[in-house]
Amino acid sequence: MLRCDAPHFEKFGEIYFSVAYPGVIKGWHEHTRQTQNYAVIQGMIKLVLFDNRQESPTFKELIEIFTGEDSYQLITIPPGVINGYKTIGVKPAIVANCATLPHGPDEMVRYDPLKDKVPYKWDLVHR
């Protein structure tokens, strides 16, 4: 998932695993100091990122990434990027997060996943 000699590695804070069942939405949340490194080790998720950093050239841009067994990736989420995910497919997803700081509620902001802080609808769009 992540090596200490990788060019994008910052530092180790903690690693944890989160399980979500099909259709479950986890989010929105934003870290103020912690960088997250996500890898989905089982199942599939639709990960949505919304840049909330005013100084960023991608401020208020939104991207969705389909990741997991069909497309293994390491996704680095810097502080100030709001994120959330929805499990897609027929089996639970296990998401590993190797974060640069131990979890602390004083550096995380949570937002309702169904409200309008992030201009996004969680429906799966077939293209």
TORPA-4810 file (N, C-alpha, C, O; in nm, 3 decimals):
<nodes>
NODE_1_0.082_-0.120_0.000_0.000_0.000_0.000_0.086_0.126_0.000_0.065_0.216_-0.081_M
NODE_2_0.184_0.133_0.092_0.263_0.255_0.104_0.397_0.220_0.168_0.402_0.152_0.270_L
NODE_3_0.503_0.269_0.108_0.638_0.244_0.162_0.694_0.375_0.217_0.662_0.483_0.168_R
NODE_4_0.778_0.364_0.319_0.838_0.483_0.378_0.937_0.552_0.284_0.970_0.669_0.306_C
NODE_5_0.984_0.482_0.181_1.077_0.544_0.086_1.007_0.588_-0.043_1.073_0.626_-0.140_D
NODE_6_0.873_0.583_-0.044_0.798_0.630_-0.161_0.804_0.783_-0.165_0.802_0.847_-0.059_A
NODE_7_0.812_0.842_-0.283_0.824_0.988_-0.292_0.706_1.064_-0.231_0.721_1.178_-0.188_P
NODE_8_0.587_1.002_-0.228_0.469_1.070_-0.176_0.444_1.040_-0.028_0.348_1.091_0.030_H
NODE_9_0.530_0.958_0.035_0.513_0.929_0.177_0.556_1.049_0.260_0.664_1.104_0.239_F
NODE_10_0.472_1.090_0.356_0.506_1.201_0.446_0.556_1.149_0.580_0.673_1.165_0.615_E
NODE_11_0.465_1.085_0.654_0.499_1.027_0.784_0.384_0.937_0.827_0.275_0.942_0.771_K
NODE_12_0.412_0.854_0.927_0.311_0.761_0.977_0.246_0.816_1.103_0.314_0.855_1.197_F
NODE_13_0.113_0.818_1.102_0.037_0.857_1.220_-0.042_0.740_1.274_-0.033_0.707_1.392_G
NODE_14_-0.119_0.676_1.186_-0.194_0.556_1.221_-0.247_0.492_1.094_-0.254_0.555_0.988_E
NODE_15_-0.284_0.365_1.106_-0.355_0.298_0.997_-0.479_0.235_1.058_-0.475_0.176_1.166_I
NODE_16_-0.589_0.249_0.986_-0.711_0.185_1.032_-0.789_0.134_0.911_-0.767_0.175_0.797_Y
NODE_17_-0.882_0.044_0.940_-0.965_-0.016_0.837_-1.110_0.017_0.866_-1.153_0.018_0.981_F
NODE_18_-1.184_0.046_0.761_-1.326_0.078_0.772_-1.403_-0.016_0.680_-1.365_-0.037_0.565_S
NODE_19_-1.510_-0.074_0.732_-1.595_-0.163_0.653_-1.727_-0.093_0.626_-1.786_-0.033_0.716_V
NODE_20_-1.772_-0.099_0.502_-1.901_-0.041_0.465_-1.974_-0.139_0.373_-1.913_-0.200_0.285_A
NODE_21_-2.102_-0.153_0.396_-2.184_-0.246_0.319_-2.239_-0.177_0.194_-2.247_-0.054_0.190_Y
NODE_22_-2.278_-0.255_0.093_-2.327_-0.197_-0.033_-2.436_-0.092_-0.010_-2.531_-0.114_0.065_P
NODE_23_-2.418_0.021_-0.076_-2.514_0.131_-0.066_-2.487_0.228_0.047_-2.547_0.336_0.050_G
NODE_24_-2.399_0.193_0.140_-2.371_0.280_0.254_-2.283_0.397_0.211_-2.187_0.380_0.135_V
NODE_25_-2.317_0.517_0.260_-2.240_0.638_0.234_-2.164_0.673_0.361_-2.223_0.683_0.469_I
NODE_26_-2.033_0.693_0.349_-1.951_0.741_0.461_-1.895_0.877_0.420_-1.817_0.887_0.326_K
NODE_27_-1.933_0.977_0.489_-1.887_1.113_0.459_-1.999_1.209_0.490_-2.105_1.168_0.538_G
NODE_28_-1.979_1.327_0.465_-1.859_1.398_0.426_-1.773_1.429_0.548_-1.825_1.450_0.658_W
NODE_29_-1.642_1.431_0.528_-1.555_1.483_0.633_-1.432_1.547_0.569_-1.394_1.519_0.455_H
NODE_30_-1.372_1.635_0.649_-1.256_1.712_0.603_-1.156_1.719_0.718_-1.191_1.754_0.831_E
NODE_31_-1.033_1.686_0.690_-0.927_1.698_0.791_-0.856_1.831_0.772_-0.836_1.877_0.660_H
NODE_32_-0.819_1.893_0.884_-0.753_2.024_0.878_-0.600_2.012_0.879_-0.532_2.103_0.832_T
NODE_33_-0.544_1.901_0.931_-0.399_1.883_0.936_-0.353_1.747_0.883_-0.238_1.732_0.842_R
NODE_34_-0.440_1.649_0.885_-0.404_1.510_0.851_-0.415_1.484_0.701_-0.513_1.523_0.638_Q
NODE_35_-0.314_1.417_0.646_-0.322_1.365_0.510_-0.363_1.220_0.520_-0.311_1.146_0.604_T
NODE_36_-0.456_1.178_0.435_-0.504_1.040_0.433_-0.453_0.971_0.308_-0.437_1.033_0.203_Q
NODE_37_-0.426_0.842_0.320_-0.386_0.758_0.206_-0.478_0.638_0.204_-0.464_0.546_0.284_N
NODE_38_-0.573_0.639_0.110_-0.676_0.535_0.101_-0.636_0.427_0.002_-0.581_0.454_-0.104_Y
NODE_39_-0.666_0.303_0.039_-0.659_0.190_-0.053_-0.774_0.097_-0.017_-0.792_0.061_0.099_A
NODE_40_-0.852_0.059_-0.116_-0.964_-0.032_-0.094_-0.912_-0.174_-0.117_-0.870_-0.208_-0.227_V
NODE_41_-0.916_-0.256_-0.012_-0.857_-0.389_-0.021_-0.960_-0.497_-0.051_-0.923_-0.609_-0.086_I
NODE_42_-1.087_-0.465_-0.038_-1.195_-0.558_-0.076_-1.314_-0.475_-0.122_-1.343_-0.369_-0.066_Q
NODE_43_-1.383_-0.524_-0.224_-1.502_-0.454_-0.273_-1.466_-0.335_-0.360_-1.353_-0.320_-0.405_G
NODE_44_-1.566_-0.251_-0.382_-1.551_-0.132_-0.465_-1.621_-0.015_-0.398_-1.725_-0.032_-0.334_M
NODE_45_-1.563_0.103_-0.414_-1.627_0.225_-0.367_-1.624_0.331_-0.476_-1.543_0.328_-0.568_I
NODE_46_-1.715_0.424_-0.460_-1.711_0.548_-0.537_-1.665_0.654_-0.438_-1.741_0.694_-0.349_K
NODE_47_-1.540_0.700_-0.452_-1.481_0.800_-0.364_-1.499_0.936_-0.429_-1.467_0.954_-0.546_L
NODE_48_-1.551_1.031_-0.352_-1.575_1.165_-0.405_-1.491_1.265_-0.326_-1.492_1.265_-0.203_V
NODE_49_-1.418_1.348_-0.399_-1.332_1.450_-0.339_-1.377_1.587_-0.384_-1.405_1.609_-0.502_L
NODE_50_-1.384_1.681_-0.288_-1.424_1.819_-0.316_-1.319_1.910_-0.254_-1.301_1.911_-0.133_F
NODE_51_-1.251_1.988_-0.338_-1.143_2.074_-0.291_-1.201_2.197_-0.220_-1.265_2.282_-0.283_D
NODE_52_-1.179_2.205_-0.090_-1.231_2.315_-0.008_-1.118_2.412_0.033_-1.136_2.493_0.123_N
NODE_53_-1.003_2.403_-0.034_-0.888_2.487_-0.001_-0.892_2.614_-0.087_-0.870_2.608_-0.208_R
NODE_54_-0.920_2.727_-0.025_-0.937_2.852_-0.099_-0.813_2.891_-0.180_-0.826_2.953_-0.285_Q
NODE_55_-0.694_2.855_-0.132_-0.571_2.893_-0.202_-0.535_2.797_-0.315_-0.436_2.819_-0.385_E
NODE_56_-0.613_2.692_-0.332_-0.581_2.588_-0.430_-0.629_2.626_-0.571_-0.735_2.687_-0.585_S
NODE_57_-0.550_2.592_-0.675_-0.597_2.616_-0.812_-0.718_2.531_-0.850_-0.786_2.559_-0.948_P
NODE_58_-0.745_2.426_-0.772_-0.862_2.341_-0.799_-0.974_2.365_-0.697_-1.060_2.279_-0.678_T
NODE_59_-0.974_2.482_-0.632_-1.077_2.517_-0.534_-1.217_2.497_-0.591_-1.249_2.544_-0.700_F
NODE_60_-1.299_2.425_-0.514_-1.438_2.393_-0.547_-1.454_2.294_-0.662_-1.564_2.275_-0.713_K
NODE_61_-1.344_2.231_-0.704_-1.356_2.125_-0.804_-1.391_1.994_-0.735_-1.355_1.972_-0.620_E
NODE_62_-1.460_1.910_-0.807_-1.508_1.782_-0.755_-1.464_1.671_-0.849_-1.472_1.685_-0.971_L
NODE_63_-1.418_1.560_-0.790_-1.387_1.444_-0.873_-1.443_1.319_-0.805_-1.453_1.313_-0.683_I
NODE_64_-1.478_1.222_-0.885_-1.518_1.092_-0.831_-1.423_0.987_-0.888_-1.386_0.989_-1.005_E
NODE_65_-1.387_0.894_-0.799_-1.292_0.789_-0.835_-1.356_0.656_-0.798_-1.398_0.636_-0.684_I
NODE_66_-1.364_0.565_-0.893_-1.411_0.431_-0.867_-1.287_0.346_-0.839_-1.201_0.331_-0.926_F
NODE_67_-1.278_0.291_-0.720_-1.157_0.221_-0.680_-1.190_0.098_-0.597_-1.293_0.092_-0.529_T
NODE_68_-1.101_0.001_-0.603_-1.119_-0.123_-0.528_-1.067_-0.239_-0.609_-0.971_-0.225_-0.686_G
NODE_69_-1.130_-0.354_-0.592_-1.083_-0.478_-0.655_-1.068_-0.468_-0.807_-0.979_-0.530_-0.865_E
NODE_70_-1.154_-0.390_-0.871_-1.147_-0.377_-1.017_-1.051_-0.268_-1.062_-1.024_-0.253_-1.181_D
NODE_71_-0.998_-0.191_-0.966_-0.908_-0.080_-0.999_-0.831_-0.038_-0.873_-0.859_0.065_-0.812_S
NODE_72_-0.734_-0.122_-0.836_-0.656_-0.090_-0.715_-0.576_0.037_-0.736_-0.510_0.054_-0.839_Y
NODE_73_-0.581_0.126_-0.635_-0.510_0.252_-0.640_-0.476_0.295_-0.497_-0.541_0.251_-0.402_Q
NODE_74_-0.376_0.378_-0.483_-0.352_0.450_-0.358_-0.394_0.593_-0.385_-0.344_0.657_-0.477_L
NODE_75_-0.486_0.645_-0.304_-0.536_0.780_-0.323_-0.496_0.863_-0.202_-0.536_0.834_-0.089_I
NODE_76_-0.418_0.967_-0.227_-0.373_1.057_-0.121_-0.467_1.176_-0.116_-0.490_1.243_-0.216_T
NODE_77_-0.520_1.201_0.003_-0.616_1.309_0.024_-0.554_1.410_0.120_-0.539_1.381_0.238_I
NODE_78_-0.518_1.528_0.070_-0.453_1.627_0.157_-0.554_1.697_0.249_-0.675_1.690_0.226_P
NODE_79_-0.504_1.763_0.353_-0.592_1.841_0.439_-0.668_1.945_0.357_-0.615_2.002_0.262_P
NODE_80_-0.793_1.969_0.394_-0.874_2.069_0.326_-0.955_2.016_0.210_-1.031_2.090_0.148_G
NODE_81_-0.939_1.888_0.178_-1.020_1.827_0.072_-1.129_1.744_0.139_-1.101_1.647_0.209_V
NODE_82_-1.253_1.784_0.117_-1.368_1.713_0.173_-1.382_1.583_0.097_-1.371_1.580_-0.025_I
NODE_83_-1.408_1.474_0.170_-1.422_1.345_0.101_-1.529_1.260_0.166_-1.566_1.277_0.282_N
NODE_84_-1.576_1.167_0.085_-1.673_1.068_0.129_-1.676_0.957_0.026_-1.626_0.972_-0.085_G
NODE_85_-1.737_0.846_0.065_-1.747_0.738_-0.032_-1.876_0.659_-0.012_-1.939_0.662_0.094_Y
NODE_86_-1.912_0.590_-0.119_-2.028_0.503_-0.118_-1.983_0.366_-0.169_-1.918_0.356_-0.273_K
NODE_87_-2.018_0.262_-0.095_-1.987_0.127_-0.140_-2.077_0.091_-0.256_-2.199_0.107_-0.250_T
NODE_88_-2.015_0.041_-0.362_-2.092_-0.001_-0.480_-2.067_-0.150_-0.502_-1.969_-0.205_-0.451_I
NODE_89_-2.153_-0.214_-0.575_-2.138_-0.357_-0.599_-2.221_-0.437_-0.500_-2.313_-0.385_-0.437_G
NODE_90_-2.186_-0.565_-0.486_-2.269_-0.657_-0.408_-2.205_-0.705_-0.279_-2.268_-0.781_-0.205_V
NODE_91_-2.082_-0.663_-0.250_-2.021_-0.708_-0.126_-1.963_-0.591_-0.049_-1.941_-0.484_-0.105_K
NODE_92_-1.939_-0.610_0.080_-1.883_-0.501_0.161_-1.746_-0.457_0.109_-1.671_-0.535_0.050_P
NODE_93_-1.716_-0.331_0.133_-1.585_-0.276_0.099_-1.504_-0.260_0.228_-1.558_-0.221_0.332_A
NODE_94_-1.376_-0.289_0.219_-1.284_-0.263_0.328_-1.185_-0.158_0.278_-1.112_-0.180_0.181_I
NODE_95_-1.185_-0.043_0.346_-1.098_0.067_0.308_-0.988_0.078_0.414_-1.016_0.088_0.533_V
NODE_96_-0.863_0.076_0.369_-0.749_0.099_0.457_-0.708_0.245_0.444_-0.700_0.298_0.333_A
NODE_97_-0.682_0.309_0.556_-0.636_0.448_0.556_-0.509_0.457_0.638_-0.509_0.432_0.759_N
NODE_98_-0.400_0.493_0.572_-0.274_0.518_0.640_-0.260_0.669_0.649_-0.225_0.736_0.551_C
NODE_99_-0.287_0.723_0.767_-0.291_0.867_0.788_-0.160_0.918_0.847_-0.086_0.844_0.911_A
NODE_100_-0.134_1.046_0.826_-0.010_1.107_0.874_-0.016_1.145_1.021_0.088_1.170_1.082_T
NODE_101_-0.135_1.150_1.079_-0.153_1.182_1.221_-0.253_1.086_1.282_-0.341_1.037_1.212_L
NODE_102_-0.241_1.057_1.410_-0.346_0.979_1.476_-0.478_1.056_1.470_-0.480_1.179_1.472_P
NODE_103_-0.588_0.981_1.464_-0.720_1.043_1.459_-0.742_1.133_1.580_-0.715_1.093_1.693_H
NODE_104_-0.791_1.252_1.555_-0.825_1.345_1.661_-0.947_1.425_1.620_-0.944_1.491_1.516_G
NODE_105_-1.054_1.420_1.698_-1.177_1.489_1.658_-1.161_1.641_1.648_-1.245_1.707_1.586_P
NODE_106_-1.055_1.696_1.708_-1.035_1.841_1.702_-0.980_1.887_1.568_-0.974_2.008_1.542_D
NODE_107_-0.939_1.795_1.481_-0.887_1.837_1.351_-0.970_1.784_1.235_-0.924_1.782_1.121_E
NODE_108_-1.091_1.741_1.263_-1.179_1.691_1.158_-1.314_1.762_1.165_-1.369_1.785_1.273_M
NODE_109_-1.365_1.795_1.047_-1.496_1.857_1.035_-1.586_1.760_0.961_-1.548_1.709_0.855_V
NODE_110_-1.704_1.733_1.016_-1.800_1.643_0.950_-1.914_1.725_0.889_-1.956_1.827_0.944_R
NODE_111_-1.962_1.678_0.774_-2.073_1.741_0.705_-2.176_1.632_0.671_-2.140_1.516_0.651_Y
NODE_112_-2.301_1.669_0.667_-2.409_1.576_0.633_-2.392_1.531_0.487_-2.380_1.615_0.398_D
NODE_113_-2.392_1.398_0.462_-2.370_1.351_0.324_-2.485_1.381_0.229_-2.470_1.367_0.108_P
NODE_114_-2.599_1.422_0.281_-2.714_1.448_0.195_-2.751_1.596_0.187_-2.850_1.632_0.124_L
NODE_115_-2.672_1.680_0.250_-2.695_1.825_0.243_-2.609_1.885_0.132_-2.544_1.812_0.057_K
NODE_116_-2.610_2.019_0.121_-2.548_2.082_0.005_-2.411_2.145_0.029_-2.370_2.231_-0.050_D
NODE_117_-2.338_2.106_0.133_-2.201_2.158_0.150_-2.115_2.120_0.029_-2.034_2.200_-0.020_K
NODE_118_-2.134_1.998_-0.018_-2.065_1.950_-0.138_-2.171_1.936_-0.248_-2.272_1.868_-0.228_V
NODE_119_-2.150_2.000_-0.363_-2.251_1.993_-0.471_-2.247_1.859_-0.544_-2.196_1.848_-0.655_P
NODE_120_-2.302_1.757_-0.478_-2.293_1.622_-0.533_-2.414_1.540_-0.491_-2.461_1.551_-0.378_Y
NODE_121_-2.463_1.459_-0.582_-2.570_1.363_-0.553_-2.509_1.223_-0.561_-2.434_1.193_-0.654_K
NODE_122_-2.542_1.139_-0.463_-2.477_1.010_-0.449_-2.531_0.902_-0.543_-2.483_0.789_-0.540_W
NODE_123_-2.630_0.933_-0.626_-2.682_0.833_-0.720_-2.572_0.784_-0.812_-2.484_0.860_-0.851_D
NODE_124_-2.578_0.657_-0.847_-2.486_0.599_-0.943_-2.536_0.634_-1.083_-2.647_0.597_-1.120_L
NODE_125_-2.454_0.703_-1.159_-2.492_0.745_-1.295_-2.431_0.645_-1.392_-2.311_0.618_-1.389_V
NODE_126_-2.515_0.590_-1.480_-2.469_0.496_-1.582_-2.442_0.574_-1.710_-2.529_0.643_-1.762_H
NODE_127_-2.319_0.562_-1.760_-2.281_0.639_-1.882_-2.251_0.546_-1.995_-2.218_0.591_-2.105_R
</nodes>
